[in-house]
Amino acid sequence: MTEARETGFLRQGTNIAWLLLVGSTLFGWWLGHVVHSADEYVRIATAGVLVTAFVKTWIVGFQFMELRHAPWWLRHAFHAWVLVMCVVLLILCV
């Protein structure tokens, strides 16, 4: 029996993840650009770039490293690691 495959660019999870990664990269670049034009927003931009980086880390782990199909303990350990590291870096840097 053949498996029915979804067609179309936006119906594949990998393509959506790729678009999110590109969009978040552009958002991070924009935040970095805002910092140079307005020094009073440095902390907000830094926090935005850090959160964006960890969202990208989660997308890569979940989509491209196949953690969505991993055992529950590994998936939750990854989620906890991303969350804890993001919070720690936000506390230290902002």
C-alpha positions as CSV (number, residue, x, y, z in Angstrom):
1,M,0.0,0.0,0.0
2,T,1.3,3.4,-0.9
3,E,1.3,6.2,1.6
4,A,-0.5,9.3,0.6
5,R,1.9,12.3,0.7
6,E,0.8,15.8,1.2
7,T,1.7,18.1,-1.6
8,G,2.3,21.8,-1.5
9,F,5.0,23.9,0.0
10,L,3.2,24.9,3.2
11,R,1.8,21.5,4.0
12,Q,5.2,20.0,4.9
13,G,6.4,20.6,8.4
14,T,10.0,21.0,7.3
15,N,9.1,23.9,5.0
16,I,7.1,25.7,7.6
17,A,10.0,25.2,10.1
18,W,12.4,26.6,7.5
19,L,10.2,29.7,7.0
20,L,10.0,30.3,10.7
21,L,13.7,30.0,11.0
22,V,14.3,32.5,8.2
23,G,11.7,34.9,9.6
24,S,13.1,34.7,13.1
25,T,16.6,35.3,11.7
26,L,15.4,38.4,10.0
27,F,13.6,39.5,13.2
28,G,16.8,39.0,15.2
29,W,18.7,41.0,12.6
30,W,16.1,43.8,12.8
31,L,16.4,43.9,16.6
32,G,20.1,44.2,16.3
33,H,19.7,47.0,13.8
34,V,17.3,48.8,16.2
35,V,20.0,48.7,19.0
36,H,22.4,50.8,16.9
37,S,19.8,53.5,16.3
38,A,18.4,53.8,19.8
39,D,20.6,53.0,22.8
40,E,17.8,53.1,25.3
41,Y,16.3,49.8,23.9
42,V,19.4,47.7,24.2
43,R,18.0,45.5,27.0
44,I,14.8,44.9,25.2
45,A,16.6,44.1,21.9
46,T,19.0,41.8,23.8
47,A,16.1,39.9,25.4
48,G,14.4,39.7,22.0
49,V,17.4,38.3,20.3
50,L,18.0,35.7,23.1
51,V,14.4,34.5,23.1
52,T,14.5,34.4,19.3
53,A,17.6,32.3,19.4
54,F,16.0,29.8,21.8
55,V,12.9,29.6,19.8
56,K,15.1,28.7,16.8
57,T,16.9,26.1,18.9
58,W,13.6,24.5,19.8
59,I,12.4,24.5,16.2
60,V,15.7,22.8,15.0
61,G,15.5,20.2,17.8
62,F,11.8,19.5,17.4
63,Q,11.6,19.5,13.6
64,F,15.0,18.6,12.2
65,M,16.4,16.5,15.0
66,E,13.2,14.5,15.2
67,L,12.6,15.1,18.9
68,R,8.8,15.2,18.2
69,H,9.1,11.4,17.8
70,A,11.6,10.9,20.7
71,P,10.6,9.2,24.0
72,W,8.7,11.5,26.3
73,W,11.6,11.8,28.8
74,L,14.0,13.0,26.1
75,R,11.5,15.4,24.6
76,H,10.7,16.9,28.0
77,A,14.3,17.1,29.0
78,F,15.0,19.1,25.8
79,H,12.1,21.4,26.5
80,A,13.3,21.9,30.0
81,W,16.9,22.6,28.8
82,V,15.7,25.2,26.3
83,L,13.5,26.9,28.9
84,V,16.1,26.9,31.7
85,M,19.0,28.1,29.5
86,C,16.9,30.9,28.0
87,V,15.8,32.1,31.5
88,V,19.3,31.9,32.9
89,L,20.8,33.9,30.0
90,L,18.0,36.5,30.2
91,I,18.7,36.9,33.9
92,L,22.5,37.2,33.3
93,C,22.4,39.4,30.3
94,V,19.4,41.7,30.7
